[in-house]
Amino acid sequence: MDYQYIDVQPQAAAGVALVRLNRPKELNALCLALMEELTRALEQLDAEADCRCIVLTGNDRAFAAGADIKEMAGRGAIDMLRIDQFSMWERIKKIKTPLIAAVSGFALGGGCELAMLCDMIVASETARFGQPEIKIGVMPGAGGTQRLTRAVGKARAMEMVLTGRFISAEEALAAGLINRIVPVELYLQEALKLAGEVAAMPPLATQLAKEAVLHAFNSFLDHGLVHERKNFYTLFATEDQKEGMAAFVEKRPPQWKGA
């Protein structure tokens, strides 16, 4: 299948597929079209018996620097509900094949959420993780308030979500968000190596083991995601959301009204 915004190598290594986000000029911003392609590609790979592990990556500068703000800036709460962009995230969550994120540079907003949707994260020493949505008048909506809190704890997640502060690869490793840090020239190689180790294991056992670990992790996650998305959509009815996204697009400081 031909893709515009991603590249797919079904056999990057024995039993391992590689999917690369490919909007380099936009720092791999997650527009709806990219997410649609990504979801279809992952589901197709998940159905392939020869695919036993999938590595998801971007480029050295950015895994993904967030959602495509220009695409969302003019939308209201009802628009967002009708688009139902998170249905694609739910489909990715159901992928049975183990997913490994290979992250270098920025993994922000939706990019951080996408990395956390994977089962493991290998990061380069330049990786930066963050949920800066607060700076444009909204909040994380694709699992950021939920998965980040479970990964790094309430206090650190609260600081990241309420201030938009980024954390380094070292902080992410210490907090338990990622598996390992390697030099930037080796992060993809290391992720493929880890994927190869997973792919060498019995495939049904790895799928069921993944399911069991996620059951422990997700026991109350679904309820939290419903609450998060309700609040996320509600913010698209505020003046501050319009101002925050307009300011981002126009590259100027926002003027908050609290309305």
C-alpha positions, -999 to 999 in steps of 0.1 A, spaced: 0 0 0 12 35 -8 13 60 20 18 97 20 28 104 56 44 72 68 69 47 55 65 10 62 91 -18 60 73 -50 67 105 -70 71 131 -46 85 146 -76 103 135 -111 109 99 -110 122 102 -72 128 84 -45 109 94 -8 109 69 20 106 83 56 103 63 88 106 73 109 76 63 146 78 97 159 85 90 196 77 61 195 103 82 176 128 59 147 122 28 165 135 0 140 138 -26 152 113 -57 131 108 -45 117 75 -12 105 91 -31 89 120 -55 72 95 -25 58 76 -7 47 107 -38 29 121 -44 11 88 -7 1 85 -5 -12 121 -37 -32 117 -24 -47 85 9 -57 101 -9 -71 131 -28 -95 108 5 -108 93 17 -140 108 53 -132 100 52 -99 119 60 -106 155 71 -71 167 67 -36 153 90 -6 158 75 28 154 98 58 149 101 93 134 135 109 127 165 121 146 150 156 152 115 145 162 95 114 169 64 136 167 61 171 180 23 169 187 -10 172 169 -14 193 139 -26 225 156 -34 243 123 -58 215 116 -76 219 149 -74 256 156 -107 266 140 -128 238 153 -154 238 181 -164 212 206 -191 197 185 -167 195 155 -142 176 176 -169 152 188 -181 145 153 -146 140 139 -140 114 167 -102 114 161 -96 92 192 -114 62 176 -81 56 157 -62 57 190 -86 30 203 -79 9 173 -41 12 179 -46 2 215 -61 -31 203 -30 -41 183 -19 -75 196 16 -74 182 42 -59 206 49 -22 197 82 -5 205 87 33 200 121 44 189 122 81 200 147 108 192 142 145 196 107 158 204 79 135 216 54 162 226 17 163 231 2 137 208 37 125 201 43 117 237 9 101 239 17 80 208 50 68 223 32 59 256 6 39 235 35 16 225 45 -12 248 82 -1 253 102 30 245 138 32 234 151 68 235 181 86 222 200 109 245 183 139 227 148 128 234 124 152 251 90 142 264 62 166 272 25 174 273 25 212 265 -12 214 255 -19 238 284 1 265 266 -24 266 237 -55 266 259 -64 229 260 -51 197 277 -39 162 267 -68 143 251 -52 111 237 -43 95 271 -17 120 283 -33 127 317 -39 90 322 -9 71 309 17 97 319 4 96 355 6 58 356 41 59 342 58 88 361 35 93 391 10 120 401 35 148 411 57 147 380 27 142 357 8 171 373 39 194 368 43 184 332 6 187 324 -1 220 342 31 238 331 39 221 298 75 214 310 95 189 289 116 162 306 148 149 293 156 113 284 175 109 317 144 122 337 121 99 317 143 69 324 145 77 361 107 81 362 101 47 345 86 62 313 112 47 290 132 15 288 167 27 279 188 56 265 213 52 238 234 76 216 213 93 189 231 73 161 221 40 178 186 45 191 168 29 161 193 1 159 188 -6 196 150 -6 192 153 -30 163 176 -52 184 150 -53 212 123 -60 187 143 -89 174 146 -103 209 108 -101 212 102 -116 177 124 -146 186 99 -156 214 68 -177 208 44 -153 191 12 -164 209 29 -163 242 42 -127 236 7 -116 225 -10 -131 255 17 -118 279 13 -83 264 -24 -86 270 -19 -96 306 5 -68 314 -18 -42 297 -47 -56 318 -28 -48 349 -19 -13 336 -53 -5 321 -77 -18 348 -90 17 355 -76 34 324 -107 33 303 -127 52 329 -100 78 331 -98 82 293 -136 89 291 -132 117 317 -101 131 299 -118 132 265 -149 149 279 -128 176 294 -107 179 262 -137 184 240 -153 209 265 -122 231 262 -130 236 225 -160 256 236 -137 282 253 -123 315 241 -89 306 256 -87 276 233 -94 298 202 -68 323 215 -42 297 224 -42 279 191 -44 312 171 -14 325 190 5 293 183 -3 295 145 6 332 145 37 327 166 28 352 193 22 351 231 -14 342 240 -36 365 260 -57 344 284 -92 355 295 -103 326 316 -134 322 295 
